[in-house]
């Protein structure tokens, strides 16, 4: 067999499965002006979270009678706010044809229950009294299941039980998980760059400190995947070290 034949048999790609954190934006109305305003307010709360965020546009819940959706303009609006459209979820024929014209994958309507996400807790209204900067740590002793969200406002979050895939931990301070961690952990969600994440067994879908994050695909390449780790922020980079 010649060298050319050997080269022809050498594979140049592999297909691999991956668990990526992808946001679904479900449209309730065909109103791009209001969407621009409301999305801008949401992005202002956590700009780093929305930077180059992969997005699925869910159009299957749009009501009838609000006219034809301008999908190209909708995608352009999303790009202006840092959202990168990967696919659309649609059931109406006009939306499907518009997506195909833009060479976008079309996903069928979802029967799964999806949980609304809020990357940044709403600020305290000025009329309310100022809250203390430090609160007692929030301690969770039971398993955190997929779809659950636990938030420690103004405090550290300590979890003494496993955190399942699809679960989300948020804290203004540090996050400690003294069990396998397979969900999402977002520490310093109000911008505390000194926040830390401690995991007894790192298997997370996403780790984030003050809006800077790594997703599962990056984390799996880390030699400390599955180990006890300490995560901190240096500049814009998450540092993962062995505990």
ChimeraX commands (.cxc) that place a marker at each C-alpha (Angstrom):
marker #1 position 0.00,0.00,0.00 radius 0.5
marker #1 position 1.38,3.39,-0.99 radius 0.5
marker #1 position 1.83,6.37,1.32 radius 0.5
marker #1 position -1.01,8.15,-0.51 radius 0.5
marker #1 position -3.35,5.21,0.21 radius 0.5
marker #1 position -2.40,5.33,3.90 radius 0.5
marker #1 position -3.15,9.05,4.02 radius 0.5
marker #1 position -6.55,8.48,2.40 radius 0.5
marker #1 position -7.45,6.06,5.21 radius 0.5
marker #1 position -6.32,8.40,8.00 radius 0.5
marker #1 position -9.53,10.01,9.42 radius 0.5
marker #1 position -9.55,13.80,9.41 radius 0.5
marker #1 position -12.53,14.25,11.76 radius 0.5
marker #1 position -14.49,12.66,14.62 radius 0.5
marker #1 position -18.12,13.12,15.62 radius 0.5
marker #1 position -18.47,13.56,19.38 radius 0.5
marker #1 position -21.37,14.19,21.72 radius 0.5
marker #1 position -21.21,17.23,23.99 radius 0.5
marker #1 position -23.29,18.87,26.72 radius 0.5
marker #1 position -23.25,22.60,25.95 radius 0.5
marker #1 position -25.04,25.34,27.85 radius 0.5
marker #1 position -27.40,26.78,25.21 radius 0.5
marker #1 position -30.00,29.43,26.00 radius 0.5
marker #1 position -33.50,29.21,24.51 radius 0.5
marker #1 position -35.24,32.55,23.93 radius 0.5
marker #1 position -38.98,31.93,23.67 radius 0.5
marker #1 position -40.82,34.79,21.95 radius 0.5
marker #1 position -44.26,35.66,23.32 radius 0.5
marker #1 position -44.97,38.51,20.88 radius 0.5
marker #1 position -43.84,39.65,17.43 radius 0.5
marker #1 position -42.66,43.08,18.61 radius 0.5
marker #1 position -38.99,43.71,17.80 radius 0.5
marker #1 position -38.98,47.25,19.21 radius 0.5
marker #1 position -40.09,46.10,22.65 radius 0.5
marker #1 position -37.78,43.08,22.44 radius 0.5
marker #1 position -34.83,45.40,21.74 radius 0.5
marker #1 position -35.65,47.53,24.79 radius 0.5
marker #1 position -36.31,44.64,27.19 radius 0.5
marker #1 position -33.34,42.59,25.99 radius 0.5
marker #1 position -31.07,45.63,26.37 radius 0.5
marker #1 position -32.20,46.00,30.00 radius 0.5
marker #1 position -31.53,42.31,30.66 radius 0.5
marker #1 position -28.06,42.42,29.07 radius 0.5
marker #1 position -27.15,45.51,31.12 radius 0.5
marker #1 position -27.62,43.45,34.29 radius 0.5
marker #1 position -24.99,40.85,33.27 radius 0.5
marker #1 position -23.12,41.83,30.09 radius 0.5
marker #1 position -20.47,39.12,30.41 radius 0.5
marker #1 position -23.13,36.40,30.59 radius 0.5
marker #1 position -24.57,37.48,27.21 radius 0.5
marker #1 position -21.23,37.84,25.41 radius 0.5
marker #1 position -21.29,35.43,22.43 radius 0.5
marker #1 position -24.04,33.37,24.05 radius 0.5
marker #1 position -25.27,30.47,21.84 radius 0.5
marker #1 position -29.02,30.79,21.29 radius 0.5
marker #1 position -32.02,28.85,20.05 radius 0.5
marker #1 position -34.89,31.11,18.96 radius 0.5
marker #1 position -38.20,29.51,19.98 radius 0.5
marker #1 position -40.94,30.83,17.69 radius 0.5
marker #1 position -43.51,28.09,18.30 radius 0.5
marker #1 position -45.34,30.03,21.05 radius 0.5
marker #1 position -45.94,33.18,18.98 radius 0.5
marker #1 position -49.67,33.99,18.83 radius 0.5
marker #1 position -51.53,34.11,15.55 radius 0.5
marker #1 position -52.63,37.49,14.22 radius 0.5
marker #1 position -49.44,39.46,14.96 radius 0.5
marker #1 position -48.15,39.41,11.39 radius 0.5
marker #1 position -45.19,37.70,9.74 radius 0.5
marker #1 position -42.00,37.62,11.78 radius 0.5
marker #1 position -38.91,39.21,10.17 radius 0.5
marker #1 position -36.45,36.48,11.16 radius 0.5
marker #1 position -33.43,38.18,9.57 radius 0.5
marker #1 position -34.11,41.39,11.54 radius 0.5
marker #1 position -34.68,39.35,14.73 radius 0.5
marker #1 position -31.30,37.60,14.36 radius 0.5
marker #1 position -29.59,40.94,13.68 radius 0.5
marker #1 position -31.14,42.39,16.85 radius 0.5
marker #1 position -29.92,39.39,18.85 radius 0.5
marker #1 position -26.40,39.79,17.46 radius 0.5
marker #1 position -26.36,43.42,18.61 radius 0.5
marker #1 position -26.90,42.16,22.17 radius 0.5
marker #1 position -24.24,39.43,21.98 radius 0.5
marker #1 position -26.57,36.50,21.23 radius 0.5
marker #1 position -25.53,34.14,18.42 radius 0.5
marker #1 position -28.43,32.21,16.86 radius 0.5
marker #1 position -27.63,28.54,16.24 radius 0.5
marker #1 position -31.11,27.29,15.32 radius 0.5
marker #1 position -34.80,28.09,15.51 radius 0.5
marker #1 position -37.68,26.13,17.01 radius 0.5
marker #1 position -40.76,26.62,14.89 radius 0.5
marker #1 position -44.10,25.12,13.89 radius 0.5
marker #1 position -45.58,27.76,11.56 radius 0.5
marker #1 position -44.86,27.25,7.86 radius 0.5
marker #1 position -43.76,30.89,7.31 radius 0.5
marker #1 position -41.19,30.69,10.12 radius 0.5
marker #1 position -39.85,27.36,8.87 radius 0.5
marker #1 position -39.44,28.71,5.33 radius 0.5
marker #1 position -37.71,31.87,6.63 radius 0.5
marker #1 position -35.26,29.77,8.63 radius 0.5
marker #1 position -34.52,27.50,5.67 radius 0.5
marker #1 position -33.91,30.56,3.48 radius 0.5
marker #1 position -31.28,31.71,6.01 radius 0.5
marker #1 position -29.79,28.18,6.13 radius 0.5
marker #1 position -30.70,27.81,9.82 radius 0.5
marker #1 position -31.48,24.40,11.37 radius 0.5
marker #1 position -35.15,24.06,12.34 radius 0.5
marker #1 position -35.99,22.18,15.54 radius 0.5
marker #1 position -39.46,20.78,16.22 radius 0.5
marker #1 position -41.61,22.25,19.01 radius 0.5
marker #1 position -40.42,21.05,22.41 radius 0.5
marker #1 position -42.61,19.07,24.77 radius 0.5
marker #1 position -40.08,19.38,27.58 radius 0.5
marker #1 position -40.64,21.72,30.52 radius 0.5
marker #1 position -38.13,24.55,30.31 radius 0.5
marker #1 position -37.18,26.67,33.30 radius 0.5
marker #1 position -36.89,30.45,32.90 radius 0.5
marker #1 position -33.41,31.73,33.72 radius 0.5
marker #1 position -32.31,35.09,35.03 radius 0.5
marker #1 position -28.51,35.52,34.79 radius 0.5
marker #1 position -28.52,38.47,37.18 radius 0.5
marker #1 position -30.92,38.94,40.11 radius 0.5
marker #1 position -32.97,42.12,39.87 radius 0.5
marker #1 position -31.51,45.08,41.79 radius 0.5
marker #1 position -33.11,46.10,45.06 radius 0.5
marker #1 position -35.66,48.89,44.59 radius 0.5
marker #1 position -34.44,52.26,45.97 radius 0.5
marker #1 position -37.50,52.51,48.24 radius 0.5
marker #1 position -36.42,49.43,50.20 radius 0.5
marker #1 position -33.93,49.71,53.05 radius 0.5
marker #1 position -30.35,48.83,52.24 radius 0.5
marker #1 position -29.62,45.16,52.76 radius 0.5
marker #1 position -26.59,44.04,54.75 radius 0.5
marker #1 position -23.52,43.21,52.68 radius 0.5
marker #1 position -22.89,39.97,54.56 radius 0.5
marker #1 position -25.44,37.34,55.50 radius 0.5
marker #1 position -25.02,33.92,57.11 radius 0.5
marker #1 position -24.00,31.22,54.63 radius 0.5
marker #1 position -26.88,29.35,53.02 radius 0.5
marker #1 position -26.47,25.62,53.73 radius 0.5
marker #1 position -28.19,22.95,51.63 radius 0.5
marker #1 position -28.04,19.39,52.96 radius 0.5
marker #1 position -30.36,17.61,50.49 radius 0.5
marker #1 position -29.54,16.74,46.84 radius 0.5
marker #1 position -30.13,19.51,44.28 radius 0.5
marker #1 position -32.04,17.93,41.40 radius 0.5
marker #1 position -32.07,18.83,37.71 radius 0.5
marker #1 position -34.24,21.89,37.08 radius 0.5
marker #1 position -33.80,23.24,40.63 radius 0.5
marker #1 position -32.15,26.61,41.26 radius 0.5
marker #1 position -30.63,27.64,44.61 radius 0.5
marker #1 position -29.54,31.24,45.18 radius 0.5
marker #1 position -27.61,32.57,48.19 radius 0.5
marker #1 position -28.27,36.32,48.15 radius 0.5
marker #1 position -25.52,38.36,49.80 radius 0.5
marker #1 position -23.89,35.21,51.13 radius 0.5
marker #1 position -21.88,32.06,50.46 radius 0.5
marker #1 position -23.65,28.88,49.37 radius 0.5
marker #1 position -22.64,25.56,50.94 radius 0.5
marker #1 position -24.04,22.33,49.49 radius 0.5
marker #1 position -23.47,19.07,51.39 radius 0.5
marker #1 position -25.16,16.76,48.86 radius 0.5
marker #1 position -24.82,15.91,45.14 radius 0.5
marker #1 position -25.78,18.50,42.51 radius 0.5
marker #1 position -27.38,16.86,39.46 radius 0.5
marker #1 position -27.00,17.86,35.81 radius 0.5
marker #1 position -29.52,20.59,34.98 radius 0.5
marker #1 position -29.42,22.05,38.50 radius 0.5
marker #1 position -28.12,25.59,39.06 radius 0.5
marker #1 position -26.32,27.12,42.05 radius 0.5
marker #1 position -25.98,30.90,42.33 radius 0.5
marker #1 position -24.35,32.97,45.07 radius 0.5
marker #1 position -23.25,36.54,45.57 radius 0.5
marker #1 position -20.30,35.07,47.48 radius 0.5
marker #1 position -18.46,31.73,47.29 radius 0.5
marker #1 position -19.89,28.34,46.40 radius 0.5
marker #1 position -18.80,25.16,48.22 radius 0.5
marker #1 position -19.98,21.73,47.03 radius 0.5
marker #1 position -18.88,18.86,49.27 radius 0.5
marker #1 position -20.22,16.19,46.89 radius 0.5
marker #1 position -20.22,15.48,43.12 radius 0.5
marker #1 position -20.98,18.66,41.18 radius 0.5
marker #1 position -22.63,18.03,37.79 radius 0.5
marker #1 position -24.82,21.12,37.35 radius 0.5
marker #1 position -24.07,24.83,36.91 radius 0.5
marker #1 position -22.31,26.92,39.57 radius 0.5
marker #1 position -22.28,30.73,39.27 radius 0.5
marker #1 position -20.44,32.53,42.09 radius 0.5
marker #1 position -20.11,36.30,42.54 radius 0.5
marker #1 position -23.19,36.85,40.37 radius 0.5
marker #1 position -23.36,40.55,41.28 radius 0.5
marker #1 position -19.79,41.15,40.15 radius 0.5
marker #1 position -17.68,39.93,43.10 radius 0.5
marker #1 position -14.46,39.01,41.29 radius 0.5
marker #1 position -12.96,37.67,44.53 radius 0.5
marker #1 position -15.57,34.92,44.82 radius 0.5
marker #1 position -14.40,31.30,44.67 radius 0.5
marker #1 position -15.90,27.91,43.80 radius 0.5
marker #1 position -14.90,24.74,45.68 radius 0.5
marker #1 position -15.94,21.33,44.33 radius 0.5
marker #1 position -15.21,17.96,45.88 radius 0.5
marker #1 position -15.70,16.32,42.47 radius 0.5
marker #1 position -15.80,18.58,39.41 radius 0.5
marker #1 position -18.17,17.37,36.70 radius 0.5
marker #1 position -19.95,20.66,36.07 radius 0.5
marker #1 position -21.90,21.80,33.03 radius 0.5
marker #1 position -20.76,25.37,33.67 radius 0.5
marker #1 position -18.59,27.22,36.20 radius 0.5
marker #1 position -18.80,31.00,36.41 radius 0.5
marker #1 position -17.32,33.75,38.59 radius 0.5
marker #1 position -18.55,37.35,38.17 radius 0.5
marker #1 position -19.87,36.55,34.68 radius 0.5
marker #1 position -16.68,34.87,33.40 radius 0.5
marker #1 position -17.35,31.21,32.69 radius 0.5
marker #1 position -16.23,27.89,31.27 radius 0.5
marker #1 position -18.68,25.34,29.85 radius 0.5
marker #1 position -18.54,21.55,30.07 radius 0.5
marker #1 position -16.66,21.15,26.79 radius 0.5
marker #1 position -13.78,23.27,28.14 radius 0.5
marker #1 position -13.93,21.78,31.62 radius 0.5
marker #1 position -13.72,18.19,30.36 radius 0.5
marker #1 position -10.38,18.98,28.73 radius 0.5
marker #1 position -8.96,20.06,32.09 radius 0.5
marker #1 position -6.75,17.37,33.68 radius 0.5
marker #1 position -8.56,17.99,37.00 radius 0.5
marker #1 position -11.96,16.93,35.59 radius 0.5
marker #1 position -13.58,14.68,38.21 radius 0.5
marker #1 position -11.16,15.82,40.93 radius 0.5
marker #1 position -11.50,18.07,44.00 radius 0.5
marker #1 position -10.82,21.60,42.77 radius 0.5
marker #1 position -10.64,25.25,43.79 radius 0.5
marker #1 position -11.73,27.78,41.13 radius 0.5
marker #1 position -10.76,31.47,41.21 radius 0.5
marker #1 position -10.73,34.38,38.78 radius 0.5
marker #1 position -7.55,36.00,37.51 radius 0.5
marker #1 position -8.33,38.89,35.18 radius 0.5
marker #1 position -10.85,37.41,32.74 radius 0.5
marker #1 position -9.65,33.81,33.14 radius 0.5
marker #1 position -10.94,31.09,35.46 radius 0.5
marker #1 position -8.09,29.29,37.22 radius 0.5
marker #1 position -8.79,25.69,38.27 radius 0.5
marker #1 position -6.44,24.18,40.84 radius 0.5
marker #1 position -6.39,20.97,42.83 radius 0.5
marker #1 position -7.66,21.21,46.40 radius 0.5
marker link #1:1,2 radius 0.2
marker link #1:2,3 radius 0.2
marker link #1:3,4 radius 0.2
marker link #1:4,5 radius 0.2
marker link #1:5,6 radius 0.2
marker link #1:6,7 radius 0.2
marker link #1:7,8 radius 0.2
marker link #1:8,9 radius 0.2
marker link #1:9,10 radius 0.2
marker link #1:10,11 radius 0.2
marker link #1:11,12 radius 0.2
marker link #1:12,13 radius 0.2
marker link #1:13,14 radius 0.2
marker link #1:14,15 radius 0.2
marker link #1:15,16 radius 0.2
marker link #1:16,17 radius 0.2
marker link #1:17,18 radius 0.2
marker link #1:18,19 radius 0.2
marker link #1:19,20 radius 0.2
marker link #1:20,21 radius 0.2
marker link #1:21,22 radius 0.2
marker link #1:22,23 radius 0.2
marker link #1:23,24 radius 0.2
marker link #1:24,25 radius 0.2
marker link #1:25,26 radius 0.2
marker link #1:26,27 radius 0.2
marker link #1:27,28 radius 0.2
marker link #1:28,29 radius 0.2
marker link #1:29,30 radius 0.2
marker link #1:30,31 radius 0.2
marker link #1:31,32 radius 0.2
marker link #1:32,33 radius 0.2
marker link #1:33,34 radius 0.2
marker link #1:34,35 radius 0.2
marker link #1:35,36 radius 0.2
marker link #1:36,37 radius 0.2
marker link #1:37,38 radius 0.2
marker link #1:38,39 radius 0.2
marker link #1:39,40 radius 0.2
marker link #1:40,41 radius 0.2
marker link #1:41,42 radius 0.2
marker link #1:42,43 radius 0.2
marker link #1:43,44 radius 0.2
marker link #1:44,45 radius 0.2
marker link #1:45,46 radius 0.2
marker link #1:46,47 radius 0.2
marker link #1:47,48 radius 0.2
marker link #1:48,49 radius 0.2
marker link #1:49,50 radius 0.2
marker link #1:50,51 radius 0.2
marker link #1:51,52 radius 0.2
marker link #1:52,53 radius 0.2
marker link #1:53,54 radius 0.2
marker link #1:54,55 radius 0.2
marker link #1:55,56 radius 0.2
marker link #1:56,57 radius 0.2
marker link #1:57,58 radius 0.2
marker link #1:58,59 radius 0.2
marker link #1:59,60 radius 0.2
marker link #1:60,61 radius 0.2
marker link #1:61,62 radius 0.2
marker link #1:62,63 radius 0.2
marker link #1:63,64 radius 0.2
marker link #1:64,65 radius 0.2
marker link #1:65,66 radius 0.2
marker link #1:66,67 radius 0.2
marker link #1:67,68 radius 0.2
marker link #1:68,69 radius 0.2
marker link #1:69,70 radius 0.2
marker link #1:70,71 radius 0.2
marker link #1:71,72 radius 0.2
marker link #1:72,73 radius 0.2
marker link #1:73,74 radius 0.2
marker link #1:74,75 radius 0.2
marker link #1:75,76 radius 0.2
marker link #1:76,77 radius 0.2
marker link #1:77,78 radius 0.2
marker link #1:78,79 radius 0.2
marker link #1:79,80 radius 0.2
marker link #1:80,81 radius 0.2
marker link #1:81,82 radius 0.2
marker link #1:82,83 radius 0.2
marker link #1:83,84 radius 0.2
marker link #1:84,85 radius 0.2
marker link #1:85,86 radius 0.2
marker link #1:86,87 radius 0.2
marker link #1:87,88 radius 0.2
marker link #1:88,89 radius 0.2
marker link #1:89,90 radius 0.2
marker link #1:90,91 radius 0.2
marker link #1:91,92 radius 0.2
marker link #1:92,93 radius 0.2
marker link #1:93,94 radius 0.2
marker link #1:94,95 radius 0.2
marker link #1:95,96 radius 0.2
marker link #1:96,97 radius 0.2
marker link #1:97,98 radius 0.2
marker link #1:98,99 radius 0.2
marker link #1:99,100 radius 0.2
marker link #1:100,101 radius 0.2
marker link #1:101,102 radius 0.2
marker link #1:102,103 radius 0.2
marker link #1:103,104 radius 0.2
marker link #1:104,105 radius 0.2
marker link #1:105,106 radius 0.2
marker link #1:106,107 radius 0.2
marker link #1:107,108 radius 0.2
marker link #1:108,109 radius 0.2
marker link #1:109,110 radius 0.2
marker link #1:110,111 radius 0.2
marker link #1:111,112 radius 0.2
marker link #1:112,113 radius 0.2
marker link #1:113,114 radius 0.2
marker link #1:114,115 radius 0.2
marker link #1:115,116 radius 0.2
marker link #1:116,117 radius 0.2
marker link #1:117,118 radius 0.2
marker link #1:118,119 radius 0.2
marker link #1:119,120 radius 0.2
marker link #1:120,121 radius 0.2
marker link #1:121,122 radius 0.2
marker link #1:122,123 radius 0.2
marker link #1:123,124 radius 0.2
marker link #1:124,125 radius 0.2
marker link #1:125,126 radius 0.2
marker link #1:126,127 radius 0.2
marker link #1:127,128 radius 0.2
marker link #1:128,129 radius 0.2
marker link #1:129,130 radius 0.2
marker link #1:130,131 radius 0.2
marker link #1:131,132 radius 0.2
marker link #1:132,133 radius 0.2
marker link #1:133,134 radius 0.2
marker link #1:134,135 radius 0.2
marker link #1:135,136 radius 0.2
marker link #1:136,137 radius 0.2
marker link #1:137,138 radius 0.2
marker link #1:138,139 radius 0.2
marker link #1:139,140 radius 0.2
marker link #1:140,141 radius 0.2
marker link #1:141,142 radius 0.2
marker link #1:142,143 radius 0.2
marker link #1:143,144 radius 0.2
marker link #1:144,145 radius 0.2
marker link #1:145,146 radius 0.2
marker link #1:146,147 radius 0.2
marker link #1:147,148 radius 0.2
marker link #1:148,149 radius 0.2
marker link #1:149,150 radius 0.2
marker link #1:150,151 radius 0.2
marker link #1:151,152 radius 0.2
marker link #1:152,153 radius 0.2
marker link #1:153,154 radius 0.2
marker link #1:154,155 radius 0.2
marker link #1:155,156 radius 0.2
marker link #1:156,157 radius 0.2
marker link #1:157,158 radius 0.2
marker link #1:158,159 radius 0.2
marker link #1:159,160 radius 0.2
marker link #1:160,161 radius 0.2
marker link #1:161,162 radius 0.2
marker link #1:162,163 radius 0.2
marker link #1:163,164 radius 0.2
marker link #1:164,165 radius 0.2
marker link #1:165,166 radius 0.2
marker link #1:166,167 radius 0.2
marker link #1:167,168 radius 0.2
marker link #1:168,169 radius 0.2
marker link #1:169,170 radius 0.2
marker link #1:170,171 radius 0.2
marker link #1:171,172 radius 0.2
marker link #1:172,173 radius 0.2
marker link #1:173,174 radius 0.2
marker link #1:174,175 radius 0.2
marker link #1:175,176 radius 0.2
marker link #1:176,177 radius 0.2
marker link #1:177,178 radius 0.2
marker link #1:178,179 radius 0.2
marker link #1:179,180 radius 0.2
marker link #1:180,181 radius 0.2
marker link #1:181,182 radius 0.2
marker link #1:182,183 radius 0.2
marker link #1:183,184 radius 0.2
marker link #1:184,185 radius 0.2
marker link #1:185,186 radius 0.2
marker link #1:186,187 radius 0.2
marker link #1:187,188 radius 0.2
marker link #1:188,189 radius 0.2
marker link #1:189,190 radius 0.2
marker link #1:190,191 radius 0.2
marker link #1:191,192 radius 0.2
marker link #1:192,193 radius 0.2
marker link #1:193,194 radius 0.2
marker link #1:194,195 radius 0.2
marker link #1:195,196 radius 0.2
marker link #1:196,197 radius 0.2
marker link #1:197,198 radius 0.2
marker link #1:198,199 radius 0.2
marker link #1:199,200 radius 0.2
marker link #1:200,201 radius 0.2
marker link #1:201,202 radius 0.2
marker link #1:202,203 radius 0.2
marker link #1:203,204 radius 0.2
marker link #1:204,205 radius 0.2
marker link #1:205,206 radius 0.2
marker link #1:206,207 radius 0.2
marker link #1:207,208 radius 0.2
marker link #1:208,209 radius 0.2
marker link #1:209,210 radius 0.2
marker link #1:210,211 radius 0.2
marker link #1:211,212 radius 0.2
marker link #1:212,213 radius 0.2
marker link #1:213,214 radius 0.2
marker link #1:214,215 radius 0.2
marker link #1:215,216 radius 0.2
marker link #1:216,217 radius 0.2
marker link #1:217,218 radius 0.2
marker link #1:218,219 radius 0.2
marker link #1:219,220 radius 0.2
marker link #1:220,221 radius 0.2
marker link #1:221,222 radius 0.2
marker link #1:222,223 radius 0.2
marker link #1:223,224 radius 0.2
marker link #1:224,225 radius 0.2
marker link #1:225,226 radius 0.2
marker link #1:226,227 radius 0.2
marker link #1:227,228 radius 0.2
marker link #1:228,229 radius 0.2
marker link #1:229,230 radius 0.2
marker link #1:230,231 radius 0.2
marker link #1:231,232 radius 0.2
marker link #1:232,233 radius 0.2
marker link #1:233,234 radius 0.2
marker link #1:234,235 radius 0.2
marker link #1:235,236 radius 0.2
marker link #1:236,237 radius 0.2
marker link #1:237,238 radius 0.2
marker link #1:238,239 radius 0.2
marker link #1:239,240 radius 0.2
marker link #1:240,241 radius 0.2
marker link #1:241,242 radius 0.2
marker link #1:242,243 radius 0.2
view
